[in-house]
Structure formats: C-alpha cells, structure tokens
Amino acid sequence: MEPTGHYWLNLSRWLSNRQFEVVLVNPHLVKKNKENRDNTPSKSDKKDALVIADMVKNGYYSFTRNTPEVFEELRVFLSNRDSVVTRLVSAKNQIHRWVDIVFPELRQVFKNIMCTGSLATLRLFPTPEELCKLQPQDVVQGWKSLMKRQSGERKARALISLANSSVGSKQATYAYKLHLKQLLDEYDLACLQLQAVETEIIAVLERVPFAKSMLAVKGINAISLAGILGEAGDLSGFVHGNALLRHAGLNLAEASSGKWTGQMKISKRGRSRLRRFIFMMTMSLVANNPEFKAMHAWVETAKGKVLPKSKLGEALKYARNHKQELTNYLKDGNCVISNNLAENSIRPFTVGRKNWLFSGSPRGATASAAIYSIVETAKANGLSPYKYLVYLFQHLPAVAFRQQPELLDACFPWSPQVQQHCT
C-alpha cells in the first residue's frame, strides 16, 4: 500500500493482526513511476493500483516496522508539541503586531514585550487612553495584583508620559481590546499546554531504557532526544548510523551526469521532523559538548589532509562552507533554526523559473525580483500584497528617500501606518 497521510495506519494494523504481510511503497516513487505507463502525469485510481502493483512486483517496497508503544507515545506527544508551539509563536507574533499598531511606545518601557511586566500592563490597561486617566500609584497597584515583583513608580510615570504622546491608532479601540484579550488567552492556554505536554514527554523518556545514558551526554536535551526516538523508533533497528541519516533524508546525493556533475547536496528524502531534531541536537552538541567542539575544530583543520573529491572531502567542504549559516541561530535568538520559511516564501515564483530566462533585459529581471521580494515580505508581515503595493505607489513618489533614507521607515511592511492601512 501507499502510505499517504494517516489513512493507511489502521488498515495496516488490521491486516498485520490477521497474519497478512503488509509492504509499503514510497509515495514519491509512485509519483515518478506514473509516467512510465503512458508518458503522462495523469492520475486515476486504476492507474495508481497498476503502478503500485508494478513496483511491488519489481521489489520497490519496504516492510512495515512494528513500533513499540513507548516510541509511538513520543511521536504523538511531539506532534502535539509542534502544533502547540506553532500556536504559541503565532500568538506572540500577533501580540507584537497589536502593540506596534495600538501602543508602539510600550517598547520604550519594556524592551521585551513578552516579559511579565509588559503582559501585566496589556492585561490591565492595554490602550494609551486608559493609562492617561491613571496616576503612577494606580499603575503600580495594578501591577501588584498580578506580579510578586513589580516595577516601581518611575517606570509607571514613564509609561503614562509616553501614553499621553502616543502615536498609536485611536480607532476601533473596543475591537482592538477584544482582539488583545483573545490573544492573551490563547498565549496563556498555549503556555499551559506546552508545559503539560513537555512534562509527559519527560515521563515517557524515563521508560526508555537507554534514554537516561543518552541524556547524560552534555548537549543532548530531552525534547530533541524525544523527537528523534519518536520519529525513528527503537534505534537498535538501524544497523548503522548512516541508515538513520538516510531515514531522515540527511544522506548526501551526488549528481554523476549533466550540468551538475560532481556536485553534492543533502537529499532531503526522508522524515522532515526527524531531520529537524537531528539538526537541533547536532548544533547543541557542537555548541556545548567539548568532544563535538573538538570534532568541529578538526573539520576546520582537515583541509588538505583529505581528498577533496572523496565522500569525506565533500562532507567536510559542506560543513566548512556553511559554518556561519549553521551557527547563526546560536548568536541571535531571533534567527530561525532552519530556512524553511524562506524556502516556502520563494516557492510561489520558483515554479516559473524557466520563464525568467526570457526576461527582456537584466534590468527587467532585477525589477521582477524586487517586486517578488516586496510581495513576499508583505505576506510575511500579514499585509494584503495588493493594498501594500497601492500604498507604495501612492506614497513613495512624494518621499525624498534619496536625500533622507530614514523616511523609508514609514513605508516598511512592519511600520504602524502601513499595518493600519494594508491589513
């Protein structure tokens, strides 16, 4: 059977329990082999069945693996954790956006918008209008009701002073307050759920015999280990570490003919979540574990000692060439650990890559790239691309940005004025 989505799981278990032998064919290979029958990418149930039968007849299949319950629990918990983290990050981003629109001066008092004092302020008196009616003592008293250690009157006076001169939006106040309340409720719920699911993950790890010894290695944390075990199952089922890397799609693929002859890249044909957790664990080990640090240093000094065209030489070259990109997230917490967001952003226009070969001139191609960058940046900041482009066409001609580049700040997708007009 073709294991697409989750639909095959119950049928596979039902057949296995009745002593039927169940084998799986790779969905990617099924898609590739469809054109072998009639040289068209057409799709139908009859054609799919014939393609899958041909693949099984030719031996292009794998056997199902019975995963012990403890590893399946880890997989379910990690999937749940991913969805909770996605909601939590979304709530945080929307709270930041809300502050930028309604009360941007709040950042001058609280450098971290998600700190306890900032969140207490947003819960008690979120809008500048409410703060303007209060005395510093009232603000401090409100903080005391929600925090054990609260800021003093000096910060309260600064907050009220900034509220009196705020440039935040003063329209649709009730709607913004309701939106903020719901965002804070979502944030609180996601935090509680994340804490609960991580507690369960640690409890399940204690039932894995070798987990305790692995966690004793400096640089390995419980969540990354649980993610790897949940996706890979019992590691004793892999005869070699390379088998685990291939399962994750981290094996190197080399082009042996055509334009890309001799070039190597990571195949990415495997479990993406397993690939992410292996990457996270590796980066943590390189940053914190002395043995891995030494190995990483060896990568730097091994140049000239290994044949450059060998498999090891190619792997070392890849590690050296991408060292800065692989360690950026360790230097700045705002950096995302992978480039998946960027890859997804460029996908809509890379489908027309062949068309760009026929741009009228290099300047035309540059203009196209600029337009696509503007559109995708608008999407990433929650704007309507059409409204944002109209806004730019209306306002940019009157901006003397060549003489005063700082005037462009008001036209960036994250500026409060743009957010107010283009969402």
BELFEN-V412241 format. One record per helix or strand of 3 or more residues. SS is the DSSP state (helix for helix, strand for strand). FROM is the first residue (numbers start at 1). TO is the last residue. Records with the same first field share a line. If there is no record, write none. Layout:
SS->FROM-TO ; FROM-TO
This chain:
helix->8-17 ; 27-33 ; 35-38 ; 45-57 ; 69-102 ; 106-109 ; 116-124 ; 128-132 ; 136-146 ; 153-164 ; 173-205 ; 211-215 ; 222-232 ; 235-237 ; 241-248 ; 272-288 ; 290-301 ; 311-321 ; 323-331 ; 340-350 ; 353-358 ; 362-380 ; 385-398 ; 405-411 ; 416-422
strand->23-25 ; 252-254 ; 264-266
